[in-house]
Amino acid sequence: MRLALDTLCESVSALLKPTYMINTVVVLRSVTKVINLDVFTEQEAEAMLDVYGITDTQRRVEILEWSGRLPVLMSWLAAPQGDAADLSVPTRDIVERFLRWVTEPIWRQVALLAAIPRTFNVDILNLILRDRLQDTDGISALDWLQTMPFVQQRSDGWHYHDVVRRMILQHQRQTSPLTYREIHALLANFYKSKCDNDGDEWAGEEWRKDMLSYLYHYLISDPTRHWDEIVDLLALAVRKHRNFSIEIGELLNVDDIHSELSQKKNNLVDLLCKQLSAMKNGRLQDGFEMFDQLCAMTNLSAQAKCYVYAYRGECYRQNGEWKKAHLDFDKALDYVAEDTWAISRRGETYRLMERYEEALIDFDRAITLDNEHLFAIISRAQTYWLMKRYEEALIDFDRAIVLDDKSAWIIANRGETYRLMERYEEALIDFDRAIVLDDKNNWAFAHRGQTYRLMKRYEEALIDFDRAIAVNDSYNWAITNRSLTYQAMERYEEALVDFNRAIVLDDKNSWAFAHRGETYRLMKRYEEALIDFDRAIVLDDKNSWAFAHRGQTYRAMERYEEALVDFNRAIVLDDKSARIIANRGETYRLMKRYEEALIDFDRAIVLDNTTTNNYYNERGLVLSYLGSYAEAIDSYDSGLKRKPDSYTLLYNKAVVIIRWKGLPYAQKYIDDARIALSTIIDTDEKGSALYGLGGLEALGGNIDSALDLLQEAISLEKEVIDWARHDIAWSDLRATSLRLQLLISGR
């Protein structure tokens, strides 16, 4: 901005006369605003010199030439009120041009010395003047300095205008370098003493302010010897107080330090500033190059080396380079063996490498050293979680929540632990609490939705999945689990839409292809199902679930040999899956390879003897086909102990007793089966009810009624055709009844 000074001259000229100068400068500082001016025109420059009362022609020419008509330099050169220049003062640079018009030698020295501290007050002036100027003190010096227009007051003291100070510093570096560095050393000692007395190291604002002043003067006092110590402290600050490390980087980048350093060191400073700033606004990995260079420095302290190796290791860890991360954490701990940050991050690296026992050792050690180490406690909980040691995981999540009861993330993860333990009500309480704390937590919404899905509260599950996806429309996990919810509700077309969307987001997602294939299977679109299972297996040839469900698809298509191949491959991959083994047993049953079927059902029961499966029923069927009626009844009774109201078990038991001991003996069991079947006649399991009632009629000799019921059952549920082909209730009619043969032929 350019100001036409002729409009201001009359109003300020009286105030700027020497007799008023001291008081005027002080008064005006409180009511004026600094405005950056462009270079003056010749007319404006002349007007300004008039305002300052500069009448000496030679001085006016000198000021115009040396200032280049820049306002700040003009005011600096015009400030001294001497009537004549001291010709004994050299005139090699602009600083000396200023000094020769300062009439008192004392004030010349004051003007030079006061430029060295970044800010000053009476105490600092007394310090730097004490052994150099016997004829003045800090108070007098400050009074004189306040008459200079380039001296400005701030909350922390007085300071020179940056442009003026930079020129004076450069002048002193060249003309008296030894004195220049001695004064910096004096000031460094002063601020170091203040830091030692400030207390509250790192966290205290006063300590950090004094430490910056110390670092500034300490580095300039001997840039070569002190460089490593400064970088060392910056490395410590990255851990101790990240924002303070940024301030140190900015300090190293100021012009008067920049000019003291070699090009190599200045390049490092530039890198430090850029990467510290990037880390503040982004991720730790954004500082990798900085940590890499700091790791290569040989003169850092053991603590600083520990920190920079640990941070580089963390960069590697977050980038998925776990072996390199592990090596760096080991190096860090070689320097400081009990650094809990490095120990816990190495533990986290072990966890990601699935080396869980080693992870637990590190987390235990970190927590022993610091029993409130939240990161280690949470990571140990997650490790227990992955090891399915859920009770221990809960203890750690409880402990973490005591330390931070406002963390939605921790509370939601405890909820997920409850979900994995099938303690669904407690899981819901935690998910609700997490969502209250953070209503944008799409992870909590999605996993609460998953909990509702497992509780078969499908509508509530859909609401939560919808909310999670609304927050992040690329949240693939939520999209695929919403698909599974639609699938469970038999809303297959909507399930397909979501699976398609999930695959568009990630066409390498084996899980999504496999579950879309399962949706096609449930829709009896078997060829499309096979295509998806094939793609899932190409993407992940260790996907036992995809092999098993492709096997089920082949079985539904009556391609039993291919089904067996897939079940065998699935069992090789997961030989503890009772469900897969039972599915192979079911395939053997349909192939009438009953002995092999029986082996698989026995094995499945050993692996999973819970109420959620139907293995005792399947085993009983195979035994009944083999004529082992007593063993079949024992198997059905074992199942009924777990599910006493199972219409399937009651029906099959009645059928075996009729075959074994005749109708009169079996009447009680027939009645029990009829009652159980009648309870589902008006449900979506009506086909199963009609089939069972038809089987009982067939055994009672009521052939037409039996076949009518079977025909109606087939119209509702095609699967009963397969049942009738093997069920011993229909064995006599299978040989004699043409109508039955036609019904079960599938034509």
Secondary structure, DSSP 4 states (H G I P E B T S, - for coil): ----THHHHHHHHTTTSHHHHHHHHHHHHTT-------PPPHHHHHHHHHHTT---HHHHHHHHHHHTT-HHHHHHHH----SS--TTS--SSHHHHHHTT---HHHHHHHHHTTSSSSB-HHHHHHHHTTT-TT--HHHHHHHHTTSTTEEEETTEEEE-HHHHHHHHHHHHHH-HHHHHHHHHHHHHHHHHHHHHH-STTT-HHHHHHHHHHHHHHHHH-HHHHHHHHHHHHHHHHHH-HHHHHHHHHHHTSHHHHTTS-HHHHHHHHHHHHHHHHHHHS-GGGGHHHHHHHHT-SSS-HHHHHHHHHHHHHHHHHTT-HHHHHHHHHHHHHH-TT-HHHHHHHHHHHHHTT-HHHHHHHHHHHHHH-TT-HHHHHHHHHHHHHTT-HHHHHHHHHHHHHH-TT-HHHHHHHHHHHHHTT-HHHHHHHHHHHHHH-TT-HHHHHHHHHHHHHTT-HHHHHHHHHHHHHH-TT-HHHHHHHHHHHHHTT-HHHHHHHHHHHHHH-TT-HHHHHHHHHHHHHTT-HHHHHHHHHHHHHH-TT-HHHHHHHHHHHHHTT-HHHHHHHHHHHHHH-TT-HHHHHHHHHHHHHTT-HHHHHHHHHHHHHH--STT--HHHHHHHHHHHTT-HHHHHHHHHHHHHH-TT-HHHHHHHHHHHHHHH-HHHHHHHHHHHHHHHHTTTTSTTHHHHHHHHHHHHHHTT-HHHHHHHHHHHHHH-TTHHHHHHH-GGGHHHHHH-HHHHHHHTT-
